[in-house]
Amino acid sequence: MSNRTYYESLKWASSFVQSKHLDESAATYLLQELSHLDQTHLLLKYRQPIPADLDKRYVSAIEQYAAGVPPQYIVGTAPFYGERFVVNENVLIPRQETEELVEWVLSANPQPDLSVLDVGTGSGAIGLTLKKQRPDWQVTLSDLSADALGVARENAARLKAAVTVVQGDLLTPVAGAEFDLIVSNPPYISHAEEGEMDPDVLVSEPAMALFADHQGLAIYERLADQLKQRKVITKQVFLEIGFHQGQAVRQIFEERFPSAMITVRQDMAGHDRMVQIRFK
């Protein structure tokens, strides 16, 4: 294998991945990530011998991908909003749709100094990105999973982002506090939808970060109830939702907060994806 060129290694990997009926683009992605080469510089090296150690790691990565491990877990990082976040089996891989939620929070809140709570932070992608974009914001990250918070702390250190990290269920670890805004990308997939999901996601990504009871609405209901009980005081809440949950989540908050201003926003694909609740 050490005598192969970059092109020959990529050609083998693409063919192998294709034979497994998987996404062929993953072969290029993994080679770029492992070699630290962008597309242009990889093309320039196509006819050059690939270092034996790199080729060995590349073959291993392709075999892991064929076995169902997401490419981001294989390389250990995932891009999000211009930064790179450590990810592993304890956290979800950040999605592009969530970048749109971050952008909405930022555009709706130009103030230089706000207090923010990121509920169910996982890798910290949302809260840490907000902190990087608004350095004077006071950001708190919370999650039920101690393992997930370990990843969030690692990302905070890598990004040199000074945030507060607390462990607990929803608003419980910050009970009695006040925040200018709360943001969350909670578990929202119904267990009934498991059969429609990518098997690799089901095997690799943490179920507690994916699924919720009551048609995927349970966390929204519990969060709304805790806010109704004034466990935490806030002026506004931003939530990511499933593409078919816009009306249901609106109803959950309208029932508990009849005077609140509720906006459902679509993602770039035209699906309901985000909700903002502003309290009067």
C-alpha positions as CSV (number, residue, x, y, z in Angstrom):
1,M,0.0,0.0,0.0
2,S,2.8,2.4,0.7
3,N,3.6,2.5,-3.0
4,R,0.2,3.9,-3.9
5,T,-0.4,7.4,-5.0
6,Y,-2.9,9.7,-3.3
7,Y,-5.1,9.2,-6.4
8,E,-4.9,5.4,-6.3
9,S,-5.7,5.3,-2.6
10,L,-8.7,7.6,-3.2
11,K,-9.8,5.5,-6.2
12,W,-9.7,2.3,-4.1
13,A,-11.6,3.9,-1.2
14,S,-14.3,5.3,-3.5
15,S,-14.8,2.0,-5.1
16,F,-14.9,0.2,-1.8
17,V,-17.4,2.7,-0.3
18,Q,-19.6,2.5,-3.4
19,S,-19.6,-1.3,-3.2
20,K,-21.1,-0.9,0.3
21,H,-23.8,1.4,-1.1
22,L,-22.6,4.3,1.1
23,D,-21.9,8.0,0.4
24,E,-18.9,8.1,-1.9
25,S,-18.1,11.7,-0.9
26,A,-17.0,10.3,2.5
27,A,-13.9,8.8,0.9
28,T,-12.7,12.3,-0.2
29,Y,-13.7,13.9,3.1
30,L,-11.7,11.4,5.1
31,L,-8.6,11.7,3.0
32,Q,-8.7,15.5,3.2
33,E,-9.2,15.4,6.9
34,L,-6.5,12.8,7.6
35,S,-4.0,14.5,5.3
36,H,-4.9,18.0,6.3
37,L,-5.2,18.9,2.6
38,D,-8.0,21.0,1.1
39,Q,-9.4,19.9,-2.3
40,T,-6.9,22.0,-4.4
41,H,-3.8,20.7,-2.6
42,L,-5.1,17.2,-2.7
43,L,-5.4,17.4,-6.4
44,L,-1.9,18.7,-6.7
45,K,-0.6,15.7,-4.8
46,Y,-2.7,13.1,-6.8
47,R,0.2,11.6,-8.6
48,Q,2.6,11.7,-5.6
49,P,3.1,8.6,-3.3
50,I,1.0,8.7,-0.2
51,P,3.0,8.2,3.0
52,A,2.7,4.7,4.2
53,D,1.4,5.7,7.7
54,L,-1.2,8.0,6.2
55,D,-2.4,5.3,3.8
56,K,-2.7,2.8,6.7
57,R,-4.8,5.3,8.7
58,Y,-6.9,6.0,5.6
59,V,-7.6,2.3,5.0
60,S,-8.6,2.0,8.7
61,A,-10.8,5.0,8.5
62,I,-12.6,3.7,5.4
63,E,-13.1,0.3,7.0
64,Q,-14.6,2.1,10.1
65,Y,-16.9,4.1,7.9
66,A,-18.0,0.9,6.1
67,A,-18.8,-0.6,9.5
68,G,-21.2,2.3,10.3
69,V,-19.0,4.9,12.1
70,P,-19.8,8.5,11.0
71,P,-16.8,10.2,9.3
72,Q,-16.8,13.0,11.9
73,Y,-16.4,10.5,14.8
74,I,-13.6,8.8,12.9
75,V,-11.6,12.1,12.5
76,G,-12.8,13.3,15.9
77,T,-14.0,16.7,14.9
78,A,-16.9,18.3,13.0
79,P,-17.1,21.8,11.4
80,F,-19.7,24.2,12.7
81,Y,-20.1,27.9,12.0
82,G,-16.5,28.4,11.0
83,E,-15.0,26.5,13.9
84,R,-14.1,22.9,14.5
85,F,-15.7,21.0,17.4
86,V,-14.5,17.8,19.0
87,V,-17.2,15.1,18.7
88,N,-17.4,11.5,19.8
89,E,-20.1,8.9,20.5
90,N,-21.2,11.0,23.6
91,V,-22.6,13.9,21.5
92,L,-24.5,14.5,18.4
93,I,-22.7,15.7,15.3
94,P,-23.6,19.4,14.7
95,R,-25.9,19.8,11.7
96,Q,-26.1,22.7,9.2
97,E,-29.7,23.4,10.2
98,T,-28.4,24.3,13.7
99,E,-26.2,26.9,12.2
100,E,-29.3,28.6,11.0
101,L,-30.7,28.7,14.6
102,V,-27.4,30.3,15.8
103,E,-27.7,32.9,13.0
104,W,-31.2,33.7,14.1
105,V,-30.2,34.2,17.7
106,L,-27.4,36.5,16.7
107,S,-29.4,38.6,14.2
108,A,-32.3,39.0,16.7
109,N,-30.0,40.0,19.5
110,P,-27.4,42.6,18.5
111,Q,-26.8,43.6,22.1
112,P,-23.2,43.3,23.2
113,D,-23.9,42.0,26.7
114,L,-26.5,39.3,27.3
115,S,-26.9,36.3,29.6
116,V,-27.6,33.1,27.7
117,L,-28.4,29.5,28.7
118,D,-27.8,26.7,26.2
119,V,-29.9,23.7,27.4
120,G,-28.9,20.3,26.3
121,T,-25.6,21.7,25.0
122,G,-24.0,18.4,23.9
123,S,-20.7,19.3,22.3
124,G,-21.3,23.0,23.1
125,A,-21.7,23.9,19.5
126,I,-24.5,26.4,20.0
127,G,-23.4,28.1,23.2
128,L,-19.7,28.2,22.4
129,T,-20.4,29.6,18.9
130,L,-22.6,32.4,20.5
131,K,-19.8,33.1,22.9
132,K,-17.2,33.3,20.1
133,Q,-19.4,35.6,18.1
134,R,-20.4,37.8,21.1
135,P,-17.4,37.6,23.5
136,D,-19.1,39.8,26.1
137,W,-22.2,37.5,26.4
138,Q,-22.3,35.5,29.6
139,V,-23.0,31.9,28.4
140,T,-24.0,28.9,30.5
141,L,-23.9,25.4,29.1
142,S,-26.1,22.7,30.6
143,D,-26.6,19.0,29.9
144,L,-27.9,15.9,31.7
145,S,-24.9,13.9,30.4
146,A,-21.6,14.2,32.2
147,D,-19.9,12.6,29.2
148,A,-21.3,15.2,26.9
149,L,-20.2,18.0,29.2
150,G,-16.7,16.6,29.1
151,V,-16.7,17.1,25.4
152,A,-18.2,20.6,25.8
153,R,-15.5,21.6,28.3
154,E,-12.8,20.3,25.9
155,N,-14.3,22.4,23.1
156,A,-14.5,25.5,25.4
157,A,-10.8,25.1,26.2
158,R,-9.9,24.6,22.5
159,L,-11.8,27.7,21.5
160,K,-10.6,29.7,24.5
161,A,-14.2,30.5,25.4
162,A,-14.9,31.4,29.0
163,V,-18.3,29.8,29.8
164,T,-20.1,28.3,32.8
165,V,-20.8,24.6,32.6
166,V,-23.5,22.9,34.8
167,Q,-24.9,19.4,34.9
168,G,-28.6,18.5,35.3
169,D,-32.0,18.0,33.8
170,L,-33.3,21.0,31.8
171,L,-33.6,24.1,34.0
172,T,-33.0,22.3,37.3
173,P,-29.3,23.0,37.7
174,V,-29.9,26.8,37.2
175,A,-33.1,27.0,39.2
176,G,-33.8,30.5,40.5
177,A,-31.5,32.2,37.9
178,E,-32.4,34.8,35.3
179,F,-31.2,34.8,31.6
180,D,-31.9,37.2,28.8
181,L,-32.4,34.2,26.5
182,I,-32.5,30.5,26.5
183,V,-31.5,28.4,23.4
184,S,-31.9,24.7,23.0
185,N,-31.7,21.9,20.4
186,P,-33.3,19.2,22.4
187,P,-34.1,15.6,21.5
188,Y,-37.2,15.8,19.3
189,I,-37.4,12.6,17.2
190,S,-40.3,10.3,17.9
191,H,-39.5,6.7,18.7
192,A,-42.0,5.9,15.9
193,E,-39.6,7.4,13.4
194,E,-36.7,5.1,14.1
195,G,-37.5,2.9,11.1
196,E,-37.2,5.9,8.8
197,M,-33.7,7.0,10.1
198,D,-30.3,6.3,8.8
199,P,-29.2,3.0,10.5
200,D,-25.7,4.5,11.1
201,V,-27.2,7.4,13.1
202,L,-29.2,4.9,15.3
203,V,-26.1,2.8,16.0
204,S,-23.5,5.6,16.5
205,E,-25.1,8.8,17.9
206,P,-26.4,8.9,21.5
207,A,-30.1,8.0,21.7
208,M,-30.7,10.3,24.7
209,A,-29.8,13.2,22.4
210,L,-32.1,12.1,19.6
211,F,-35.3,10.7,20.9
212,A,-38.2,12.1,23.1
213,D,-41.5,10.6,24.1
214,H,-45.0,11.9,23.1
215,Q,-44.3,12.1,19.4
216,G,-40.9,13.8,20.1
217,L,-42.6,16.6,22.0
218,A,-41.9,15.6,25.6
219,I,-38.9,17.9,26.2
220,Y,-40.7,21.0,24.8
221,E,-43.6,20.2,27.1
222,R,-41.3,19.8,30.2
223,L,-39.4,23.0,29.3
224,A,-42.6,25.0,28.9
225,D,-43.9,23.7,32.2
226,Q,-40.7,24.6,34.0
227,L,-40.8,28.1,32.5
228,K,-44.5,28.4,33.5
229,Q,-43.5,27.4,37.1
230,R,-40.8,30.2,36.8
231,K,-38.0,27.8,37.7
232,V,-35.9,30.2,35.6
233,I,-36.8,33.7,34.4
234,T,-36.1,34.6,30.8
235,K,-37.3,37.1,28.1
236,Q,-37.1,34.8,25.1
237,V,-36.5,31.2,24.1
238,F,-35.1,29.9,20.8
239,L,-35.6,26.2,19.9
240,E,-34.7,23.8,17.1
241,I,-37.6,21.6,16.2
242,G,-38.4,18.7,13.9
243,F,-39.6,19.6,10.4
244,H,-43.2,18.6,11.2
245,Q,-43.5,20.0,14.7
246,G,-44.0,23.7,14.1
247,Q,-47.7,23.8,14.9
248,A,-47.4,21.4,17.8
249,V,-44.6,23.3,19.6
250,R,-46.4,26.6,19.0
251,Q,-49.5,25.1,20.7
252,I,-47.5,23.9,23.6
253,F,-46.3,27.4,24.4
254,E,-49.5,29.2,23.5
255,E,-51.4,27.1,26.0
256,R,-49.0,28.0,28.8
257,F,-48.2,31.5,27.7
258,P,-51.3,33.0,25.9
259,S,-49.7,36.5,25.6
260,A,-46.3,35.3,24.3
261,M,-45.2,36.2,20.8
262,I,-44.3,33.0,19.0
263,T,-42.6,32.8,15.6
264,V,-41.9,29.6,13.6
265,R,-39.1,29.9,11.1
266,Q,-38.2,27.6,8.2
267,D,-34.8,26.4,7.3
268,M,-33.1,26.8,3.9
269,A,-34.9,23.6,2.7
270,G,-38.3,25.2,3.4
271,H,-39.1,23.1,6.5
272,D,-40.3,24.3,9.9
273,R,-37.1,24.2,11.9
274,M,-36.9,26.9,14.6
275,V,-39.2,28.6,17.1
276,Q,-38.8,31.8,19.0
277,I,-40.9,32.5,22.0
278,R,-40.9,36.1,23.4
279,F,-42.5,36.7,26.8
280,K,-44.3,39.9,27.6
